[in-house]
């Protein structure tokens, strides 16, 4: 004899499992990577078309209920530019959102001119979502593109150069003003910048140690007083340059090193002795 209660329970379990499997199978899919043209359906954040940096994309808003989403995630911190072109004067509106930063709104508004340009910063591994819609959408056409450049930032170092330090803004900052620093000039286009802050007022000796016969050029500059401590060249392997000066407490000093002529991973050291 069939136990009706057990049958009902089994049917209930089976239906629950089927529902659970359906939920898993219908889970939100990751957006597709696109090139040149929008791919439907991209009507939600999770279905956003993944755009390629620097590749313009053509999209269409079907009607006033259609919303298009695009996604980009950099692997490094970038200065970003978003361009949206209104091809049909369709009164588009847009949102730019940092989804990773608690859905922070970076910018939003209406596109009142033919081209809308928005510049912003985006952290590494943060997903940027761009939303586009039109109040009067009728298969309205637009173009969108994202471009960006890596933001180079300063690094604090104890003993070894950290790239990228090829500009004043990205100078390596010495954690200690008397640290022994090792570095190299990769090629003839490479320039190394360093900065340290004097912890006290005292007599110092800045010593530069070349490790090759390259024609090194370097200078030490007091950024607070806006004056050179030393500027010159040195091209003899095994010969060091010693510069004596009076450091002033809390003054910031910049060190710049380059090679005049050809260079190929030319090693050097420097240290500011108390």
SULNORVEN-V93586 format. One record per residue. N is the residue number from 0. SS is DSSP state (helix for helix, strand for strand, loop for the rest). OMEGA is omega as a letter, one per 20 degrees, with the letter a starting at -180 (* if undefined). NEAR is the number of other C-alpha atoms within 10 Angstrom. Layout:
BEGIN
N;SS;OMEGA;NEAR
N;SS;OMEGA;NEAR
END
This chain:
BEGIN
0;loop;a;3
1;loop;r;6
2;loop;a;7
3;helix;a;9
4;helix;r;9
5;helix;r;10
6;helix;r;11
7;helix;r;11
8;helix;r;11
9;helix;r;12
10;helix;r;12
11;helix;r;12
12;helix;a;12
13;helix;r;12
14;helix;r;12
15;helix;r;12
16;helix;r;12
17;helix;r;12
18;helix;r;12
19;helix;r;12
20;helix;r;12
21;helix;r;11
22;helix;r;11
23;helix;a;10
24;helix;a;10
25;loop;r;9
26;loop;a;10
27;loop;a;12
28;loop;r;10
29;loop;a;12
30;loop;a;21
31;loop;r;19
32;strand;a;15
33;loop;r;15
34;loop;r;15
35;loop;a;15
36;strand;r;16
37;loop;r;23
38;loop;r;20
39;loop;j;15
40;loop;r;14
41;loop;a;20
42;loop;r;17
43;loop;a;15
44;loop;a;18
45;loop;r;17
46;loop;a;20
47;loop;r;26
48;strand;r;29
49;strand;a;22
50;loop;r;24
51;loop;a;18
52;loop;r;16
53;loop;a;13
54;loop;r;14
55;loop;a;18
56;strand;r;21
57;strand;r;17
58;strand;r;19
59;strand;r;23
60;strand;a;22
61;loop;a;17
62;loop;a;15
63;loop;r;14
64;loop;a;12
65;loop;r;17
66;strand;a;19
67;strand;a;25
68;strand;r;25
69;strand;a;28
70;strand;r;25
71;strand;r;19
72;strand;r;21
73;loop;r;18
74;loop;r;11
75;loop;a;15
76;loop;a;19
77;strand;r;18
78;strand;a;16
79;strand;r;18
80;strand;r;17
81;strand;r;17
82;strand;r;16
83;strand;a;24
84;strand;r;19
85;strand;a;20
86;loop;a;14
87;loop;a;14
88;loop;a;16
89;loop;r;21
90;loop;r;17
91;strand;r;24
92;strand;a;16
93;strand;r;20
94;strand;r;16
95;strand;a;23
96;strand;r;20
97;strand;a;22
98;loop;a;18
99;loop;a;14
100;loop;r;12
101;loop;r;8
102;loop;r;13
103;strand;r;12
104;strand;r;14
105;strand;r;18
106;strand;r;14
107;strand;r;15
108;strand;r;11
109;strand;r;14
110;loop;a;19
111;loop;r;13
112;loop;a;12
113;loop;a;14
114;strand;r;15
115;strand;a;16
116;strand;r;11
117;strand;r;15
118;strand;a;15
119;strand;r;13
120;strand;r;16
121;strand;a;21
122;loop;r;19
123;loop;r;14
124;loop;r;13
125;loop;r;17
126;strand;r;19
127;strand;r;24
128;strand;r;24
129;strand;r;25
130;strand;r;21
131;strand;r;23
132;strand;r;24
133;strand;r;25
134;loop;a;14
135;loop;a;16
136;loop;r;20
137;loop;a;15
138;loop;a;16
139;strand;a;21
140;strand;r;18
141;strand;r;21
142;strand;r;18
143;strand;r;24
144;strand;r;20
145;strand;r;21
146;strand;a;16
147;strand;r;18
148;strand;r;14
149;strand;r;16
150;loop;r;15
151;loop;a;18
152;loop;r;14
153;loop;r;18
154;loop;r;17
155;strand;a;17
156;strand;r;16
157;loop;a;17
158;loop;a;17
159;strand;r;16
160;loop;r;22
161;loop;r;19
162;loop;j;16
163;loop;r;17
164;loop;a;22
165;loop;r;19
166;loop;r;17
167;helix;a;16
168;helix;a;12
169;helix;a;20
170;loop;r;26
171;strand;r;28
172;strand;a;21
173;strand;r;21
174;loop;r;15
175;loop;a;16
176;loop;r;20
177;loop;a;20
178;loop;r;17
179;loop;a;16
180;strand;r;18
181;strand;a;16
182;strand;r;18
183;strand;r;22
184;strand;a;20
185;strand;a;17
186;strand;a;15
187;loop;r;15
188;loop;a;13
189;loop;r;18
190;strand;r;20
191;strand;r;25
192;strand;r;23
193;strand;r;27
194;strand;r;23
195;strand;r;23
196;strand;a;22
197;loop;a;18
198;loop;r;15
199;loop;r;13
200;loop;a;13
201;strand;r;13
202;strand;a;12
203;strand;r;18
204;strand;r;18
205;strand;a;18
206;strand;r;17
207;strand;a;21
208;strand;r;19
209;strand;r;23
210;loop;r;17
211;loop;r;17
212;loop;r;15
213;loop;a;23
214;loop;a;18
215;strand;r;22
216;strand;r;16
217;strand;r;19
218;strand;r;16
219;strand;a;20
220;strand;r;19
221;strand;a;20
222;loop;a;14
223;loop;r;13
224;loop;a;11
225;loop;r;10
226;strand;r;11
227;strand;r;13
228;strand;r;18
229;strand;r;16
230;strand;a;13
231;strand;a;10
232;strand;r;16
233;strand;a;18
234;loop;a;17
235;loop;r;16
236;loop;r;14
237;loop;r;10
238;loop;a;14
239;strand;r;16
240;strand;a;15
241;strand;r;17
242;strand;r;15
243;strand;r;14
244;strand;r;13
245;strand;r;11
246;strand;r;22
247;loop;a;19
248;loop;r;12
249;loop;r;13
250;loop;r;16
251;strand;a;19
252;strand;r;23
253;strand;r;21
254;strand;r;21
255;strand;a;20
256;strand;r;21
257;strand;r;25
258;strand;r;25
259;loop;a;13
260;loop;a;11
261;loop;a;12
262;loop;r;20
263;strand;a;13
264;strand;a;14
265;strand;a;21
266;strand;r;16
267;strand;r;18
268;strand;r;18
269;strand;a;21
270;strand;r;18
271;strand;a;21
272;strand;r;15
273;loop;*;13
END
